[in-house]
């Protein structure tokens, strides 16, 4: 990928939910591109491991571990404050933190429903608002990149709570992009399909190492492919993309049109 924000290197980025999977890969790719990254999740042991790997490597970017539960407004405020204290500013907020579980609609409890919305929707709200307010105090542009899912664009029988939350994130992205445009802040969204994260790998018995990135017809994507999209959206190359949701789900599923009987 090309250098992010070539006019003001290095970039300072916060990546929520970056202890594993897409978030971890994104943090490593940003750091490899020269960005200083804040690795954050609710698991201090995991984020410390990711940070140590980045800082002990030859990646030019620096990594900082900050424990944060995105449902906690004060924790998010501390996250942003710590980022600015350590790196001087915040350029990109990547709202990757999320959670879900599979259940039929009638089997989802009220607590289960609220928990999934709290993490995926309210967490995105807290991070986007706190980051946006910080970016408005800075003399340069910024980017906010939210994470949705094809469950939010298409619906999901087995994860209706997750799909509802992610659909709201997509709508929030468009609304927020208009609200923040005059402040020089670009807001976009990524909606991945099935990706070979540790969770998916354990549930489906799929080893991401067996997935050939060059295979156009593959039915599962790689974390690096999603991280590439995030890097693009955070870069000046995406300067004309505002309020959009980029879907990455491989070959579309099409049904052959049936001719009308004469």
C-alpha positions as a printed Julia matrix, in Angstrom:
262×3 Matrix{Float64}:
   0.0     0.0     0.0
   1.09    3.59   -0.55
   2.1     5.76    2.38
  -0.9     6.97    4.36
  -1.26   10.78    4.46
   1.96   11.45    2.59
   1.8    15.12    3.58
   2.0    14.5     7.35
   3.94   11.31    8.14
   3.79    9.37   10.31
   0.08    8.8    10.79
  -1.29    8.28   14.29
  -4.03    5.65   14.25
  -6.22    3.96   16.85
  -7.49    0.51   15.92
 -10.1    -0.9    18.28
 -10.49   -4.64   18.65
  -6.92   -5.11   17.47
  -5.79   -7.96   19.71
  -6.43  -10.49   16.93
  -7.95  -11.02   13.5
  -8.62   -8.09   11.17
  -7.69   -5.5    13.8
  -4.34   -7.09   14.58
  -3.47   -7.43   10.91
  -4.49   -3.82   10.26
  -2.29   -2.58   13.1
   0.7    -4.5    11.75
   0.16   -3.26    8.2
  -0.22    0.35    9.34
   2.99    0.06   11.36
   4.77   -1.51    8.39
   3.7     1.54    6.39
   5.26    3.87    8.96
   2.2     4.71   11.06
   2.23    4.92   14.83
  -0.61    2.73   16.06
  -2.56    2.29   19.28
  -3.52   -1.34   19.74
  -6.57   -1.66   21.94
  -9.11   -4.19   23.18
 -10.51   -5.53   26.45
  -7.68   -8.1    26.65
  -4.47   -6.5    28.0
  -2.4    -9.66   27.56
  -3.29   -9.99   23.89
  -2.69   -6.37   22.99
   0.66   -6.36   24.78
   1.66   -9.36   22.67
   0.69   -7.58   19.43
   2.51   -4.41   20.48
   5.66   -6.32   21.41
   5.65   -8.06   18.04
   5.34   -4.74   16.2
   7.96   -2.9    18.27
  10.42   -5.81   18.15
  10.16   -6.03   14.36
  11.72   -3.87   11.67
   8.42   -2.07   11.03
   9.12    1.69   11.08
   5.94    2.54   12.98
   5.64    2.48   16.76
   2.89    0.66   18.67
   1.26    1.45   22.01
  -1.07   -0.82   24.0
  -4.14    0.72   25.68
  -6.82   -1.43   27.28
 -10.29   -0.18   26.41
 -13.89   -1.4    26.47
 -15.6     0.62   23.73
 -18.91    0.41   25.64
 -17.38    2.59   28.37
 -17.45    6.27   27.39
 -14.81    7.27   29.94
 -12.52    4.47   28.75
 -12.85    5.72   25.16
 -12.08    9.27   26.25
  -8.98    8.0    28.06
  -7.99    6.04   24.95
  -8.03    9.14   22.77
  -6.33   11.28   25.42
  -3.56    8.69   25.82
  -3.09    8.55   22.05
  -2.68   12.32   21.77
  -0.34   12.44   24.79
   1.86    9.72   23.29
   1.81   10.64   19.6
   0.76   14.3    19.48
  -2.49   13.9    17.53
  -5.02   11.42   16.18
  -5.31   11.0    12.42
  -7.34    7.83   11.96
  -9.88    6.09   14.17
 -10.63    2.56   12.97
 -13.72    1.24   14.74
 -13.14   -2.48   14.32
 -14.25   -3.74   17.76
 -17.29   -5.98   17.53
 -18.93   -9.13   18.81
 -21.73  -11.54   17.99
 -23.13  -15.0    18.56
 -25.36  -17.21   16.48
 -28.96  -17.73   17.57
 -32.45  -17.85   16.1
 -34.37  -14.64   16.67
 -36.77  -16.22   19.18
 -33.84  -17.51   21.23
 -32.11  -14.14   21.67
 -32.6   -12.76   25.18
 -33.12   -9.08   25.85
 -29.71   -9.0    27.51
 -28.1   -10.73   24.53
 -29.73   -8.27   22.12
 -28.63   -5.24   24.14
 -25.09   -6.55   24.57
 -24.52   -6.97   20.84
 -25.95   -3.53   20.06
 -23.93   -2.0    22.88
 -20.61   -3.3    21.55
 -21.2    -2.91   17.82
 -23.33    0.24   17.64
 -22.86    2.17   20.86
 -19.14    1.38   20.86
 -18.85    2.82   17.36
 -20.82    5.89   18.46
 -18.52    6.53   21.44
 -15.3     6.08   19.44
 -16.45    8.09   16.42
 -17.73   10.99   18.51
 -14.76   11.23   20.86
 -12.29   10.88   17.97
 -14.2    13.37   15.84
 -14.21   15.95   18.62
 -10.45   15.53   19.02
  -9.84   15.8    15.27
 -11.79   19.06   15.15
  -9.2    20.63   17.48
  -6.34   19.68   15.13
  -5.1    21.74   12.17
  -5.36   18.9     9.67
  -7.84   16.4     8.31
  -8.66   13.03    9.8
 -10.43    9.81    8.93
 -12.92    7.64   10.77
 -13.41    4.14    9.41
 -16.26    2.09   10.82
 -16.77   -1.64   10.51
 -20.07   -3.15    9.45
 -20.71   -6.55    7.84
 -22.67   -8.08    5.01
 -25.06   -9.08    7.79
 -25.83   -5.36    7.96
 -26.39   -5.02    4.22
 -28.24   -8.28    3.57
 -29.64   -9.36    6.93
 -28.94  -12.61    8.76
 -31.31  -15.26   10.05
 -28.83  -16.57   12.61
 -27.49  -13.17   13.72
 -30.4   -10.74   13.49
 -29.1    -8.72   16.44
 -25.68   -8.34   14.81
 -27.19   -7.51   11.42
 -29.41   -4.83   12.97
 -26.44   -3.25   14.75
 -24.28   -3.26   11.64
 -27.08   -1.84    9.48
 -27.26    1.03   11.96
 -23.47    1.51   11.69
 -23.82    1.86    7.91
 -26.53    4.49    8.32
 -24.51    6.26   11.01
 -21.53    6.35    8.65
 -23.49    8.25    6.0
 -25.01   10.66    8.51
 -21.71   11.32   10.25
 -19.85   11.78    6.98
 -22.1    14.73    6.14
 -21.85   16.19    9.64
 -18.04   16.0     9.73
 -17.24   16.89    6.12
 -16.98   20.62    6.83
 -14.4    19.8     9.5
 -12.2    17.99    6.97
 -12.95   14.58    8.47
 -13.76   11.73    6.08
 -15.98    8.97    7.43
 -16.35    5.65    5.61
 -17.21    2.05    6.4
 -16.05   -1.46    5.51
 -18.52   -4.37    5.34
 -16.62   -7.67    5.13
 -18.12  -10.99    4.24
 -16.66  -14.22    5.59
 -13.05  -13.62    6.64
 -10.55  -16.14    7.99
 -10.2   -14.68   11.48
  -9.35  -16.92   14.47
 -13.04  -17.01   15.44
 -14.2   -18.07   11.99
 -11.34  -20.53   11.68
 -12.28  -22.27   14.93
 -16.01  -22.35   14.18
 -15.68  -23.57   10.6
 -12.46  -25.56   10.77
 -10.82  -23.39    8.12
  -7.11  -22.63    8.21
  -6.48  -19.18    6.68
  -3.07  -20.46    5.61
  -4.86  -22.72    3.13
  -6.67  -19.78    1.48
  -5.08  -18.63   -1.77
  -5.37  -14.86   -1.99
  -4.95  -15.0    -5.75
  -8.0   -17.26   -6.13
 -10.79  -14.97   -7.34
 -13.43  -17.63   -6.66
 -12.5   -18.25   -3.0
 -15.4   -18.22   -0.56
 -13.5   -16.81    2.41
 -11.32  -13.72    2.55
  -8.14  -12.94    4.45
  -7.61  -10.36    7.16
  -4.88   -8.76    5.07
  -7.35   -8.11    2.26
  -9.63   -6.19    4.6
  -6.68   -4.35    6.15
  -5.67   -3.21    2.65
  -9.1    -1.62    2.2
  -8.78    0.15    5.54
  -5.35    1.48    4.59
  -6.74    2.76    1.3
  -9.66    4.53    3.0
  -7.27    6.14    5.5
  -5.0     7.37    2.73
  -5.08   10.47    0.55
  -5.81    8.16   -2.4
  -9.38    7.9    -1.06
  -9.88   11.66   -0.7
 -13.03   11.66   -2.88
 -14.64    8.75   -1.04
 -16.9    10.01    1.74
 -19.8     8.3     3.49
 -19.42    5.06    1.57
 -19.56    1.45    2.68
 -17.08   -0.78    0.87
 -18.3    -4.37    0.7
 -15.77   -7.19    0.42
 -17.4   -10.6     0.06
 -15.91  -12.23   -3.02
 -17.93  -13.35   -6.0
 -21.56  -12.2    -5.7
 -24.23  -14.86   -5.41
 -26.57  -14.5    -8.38
 -29.69  -16.41   -9.26
 -30.31  -17.11  -12.91
 -33.32  -15.2   -14.18
 -36.24  -17.48  -14.95
 -38.07  -16.69  -18.21
 -41.79  -16.19  -17.98
 -43.81  -19.04  -19.42
 -45.56  -18.09  -22.62
